[in-house]
Amino acid sequence: LDPALLRTMPDRIAAQSGIDCFVHGMGGFVSRLGNELAKAVGIRAAKLCWENLPEFTYNRSNDKACEAMAWAQYLGAMTYAIGGGVGMIHGTAHQISAVNDLHHGLTNAIMLVPVSRRNYRAAPGGFAEIASTVFGIDTRNMDRFEAAEAALDKIEYFRNIVGIDEKACKLSTYGLTEKDARHMAKNSINDL
């Protein structure tokens, strides 16, 4: 991926695409389907996103952030290509995109926090490692559930600082109903 090409994106597309990349990395890392290689690549992709996406979103002339996001995108794609899977965030995001023609990165941002909060108990160790390795949170005096919850708070903060706030993440904002949500949830399992 040529970093020069990335410079032409509008802010919102840069943020949404970066969140998609973060979800690829994080999802492959916490997935029970993943393998050690996918986990190693995934956590690096997630860390590169955390360290560079805010700067890249608001200043794509930042050479360091632009190149780092190009690498993060590559590593994020490799995460699921080498067996990390896409996970339920992506599964539900694909459904929302199909039903409502929304940018895939935006639909990942919409599902990132609620799906992570719903599923972290199935992979508390993975989320705890994200807290310490990706976000740099000192988790030494926390159990794995406390550390995972700290990661969840930071994930929501991260999504918000790139300009995708709570209002943008409500399904009703895009005209989706509870009936639509049930239909999408039922079909999203086919995407894993």
C-alpha positions in Angstrom: 0.0 0.0 0.0 1.5 3.3 -1.0 1.4 5.8 1.8 1.1 8.7 -0.7 -2.3 7.3 -1.7 -3.5 7.4 1.9 -3.0 11.1 2.1 -5.9 11.8 -0.3 -8.6 10.4 2.1 -11.0 12.8 3.9 -10.6 12.8 7.7 -13.7 10.7 8.3 -12.6 8.0 5.8 -9.1 7.9 7.4 -10.6 7.4 10.8 -13.1 4.8 9.7 -10.5 2.9 7.7 -8.1 3.0 10.6 -10.7 1.6 13.0 -11.4 -1.2 10.5 -7.6 -1.9 10.6 -7.6 -1.8 14.4 -10.5 -4.3 14.5 -8.7 -6.7 12.2 -5.7 -6.7 14.5 -7.6 -6.8 17.8 -10.1 -9.3 16.5 -7.4 -11.7 15.4 -5.6 -11.3 18.7 -8.5 -12.1 20.9 -10.1 -14.7 18.7 -10.3 -18.3 20.0 -9.8 -19.4 16.3 -6.4 -17.6 16.0 -3.0 -19.0 16.1 0.2 -17.6 17.6 1.4 -16.1 14.4 -2.0 -14.3 13.8 -1.9 -13.1 17.4 1.6 -11.7 17.1 0.8 -9.9 13.9 -2.6 -8.7 15.1 -1.4 -7.1 18.3 1.3 -5.3 16.4 -1.3 -4.0 13.9 -3.5 -2.8 16.8 -0.6 -1.1 18.5 0.4 0.7 15.3 -3.2 2.0 15.0 -3.3 3.2 18.6 0.0 5.0 18.2 -0.7 6.6 14.8 -4.3 6.8 13.8 -5.2 10.0 15.7 -2.3 11.9 14.1 -3.0 10.3 10.7 -6.7 11.1 10.9 -6.1 14.8 11.4 -2.8 15.3 9.6 -2.1 12.9 6.7 1.0 14.9 5.9 2.6 13.4 8.9 5.0 11.0 7.2 5.6 8.8 10.2 1.9 8.3 11.0 1.1 7.7 7.3 3.7 5.0 6.8 2.8 3.4 10.2 -0.9 3.2 9.2 0.1 1.6 5.8 2.0 -1.0 7.8 -0.9 -1.4 10.2 -3.3 -2.0 7.3 -1.0 -4.6 5.8 -0.5 -6.4 9.2 -4.2 -6.2 10.0 -5.1 -7.9 6.7 -2.5 -10.5 7.3 -3.9 -11.2 10.7 -7.1 -12.7 9.4 -5.4 -14.1 6.3 -3.1 -16.3 8.4 -5.9 -17.7 10.5 -6.9 -15.0 13.0 -10.5 -14.8 11.7 -12.6 -11.7 11.5 -14.7 -12.1 14.6 -18.2 -10.9 15.6 -17.4 -7.2 15.2 -16.6 -7.7 11.6 -19.5 -10.2 11.2 -22.1 -7.7 12.4 -20.4 -4.8 10.6 -20.6 -6.6 7.3 -24.4 -7.1 7.8 -24.9 -3.4 8.7 -23.0 -2.3 5.6 -25.0 -4.7 3.4 -28.4 -3.5 4.8 -27.7 0.2 4.9 -24.8 0.9 2.4 -22.5 2.4 5.1 -18.7 2.5 5.0 -17.3 -0.7 6.4 -15.0 1.1 8.7 -17.9 3.1 10.2 -19.9 -0.1 10.8 -16.8 -1.6 12.5 -16.7 1.5 14.7 -20.4 1.1 15.5 -20.0 -2.5 16.6 -16.5 -2.2 18.2 -17.6 -1.1 21.7 -20.9 -3.0 22.2 -19.5 -6.3 20.8 -16.3 -6.0 22.7 -18.2 -5.3 26.0 -20.5 -8.3 25.3 -17.7 -10.7 24.5 -14.7 -9.8 26.6 -15.6 -12.4 29.3 -14.9 -15.1 26.7 -11.3 -13.8 26.2 -10.4 -11.7 29.3 -6.7 -12.6 29.0 -6.6 -11.4 25.4 -8.2 -8.1 26.3 -6.0 -7.7 29.3 -2.9 -8.1 27.1 -4.3 -5.5 24.8 -4.6 -3.2 27.8 -0.9 -3.5 28.6 0.7 -4.1 25.2 -1.3 -1.9 23.0 -2.5 0.8 25.3 0.4 0.8 27.8 -1.9 0.4 30.8 -0.2 -0.8 34.0 -2.2 -3.9 34.8 0.2 -5.4 37.4 -2.3 -4.9 40.2 -5.4 -5.9 38.3 -6.9 -9.3 37.6 -7.5 -10.2 34.0 -11.1 -9.0 34.1 -10.2 -5.6 35.6 -7.5 -5.3 33.0 -9.9 -6.3 30.2 -12.4 -3.7 31.4 -9.6 -1.0 31.3 -8.9 -2.0 27.7 -12.6 -1.6 26.9 -12.7 1.9 28.3 -9.6 2.8 26.2 -11.0 1.2 23.1 -14.1 3.5 23.4 -11.8 6.5 24.1 -9.7 5.6 21.0 -12.8 5.4 18.8 -14.0 8.8 20.1 -10.7 10.7 19.7 -10.6 9.9 16.0 -14.0 11.6 15.6 -16.4 8.6 15.7 -18.4 9.5 18.8 -21.4 7.8 20.5 -24.0 9.6 18.4 -22.3 8.3 15.2 -22.5 4.8 16.6 -26.2 4.5 17.2 -28.0 2.2 14.7 -31.1 4.4 14.9 -29.0 7.2 13.4 -29.0 5.3 10.2 -32.7 4.2 10.3 -32.1 0.7 11.5 -34.8 -0.9 13.6 -34.8 -3.6 16.2 -36.1 -6.0 13.6 -33.2 -5.1 11.3 -30.8 -5.8 14.2 -32.2 -9.2 14.9 -32.0 -10.1 11.2 -28.4 -8.9 11.0 -27.4 -10.7 14.1 -28.8 -14.0 12.9 -26.9 -13.7 9.6 -23.6 -12.4 11.0 -22.7 -15.8 12.4 -22.3 -16.9 8.7 -19.5 -14.4 8.4 -17.1 -15.9 10.9 
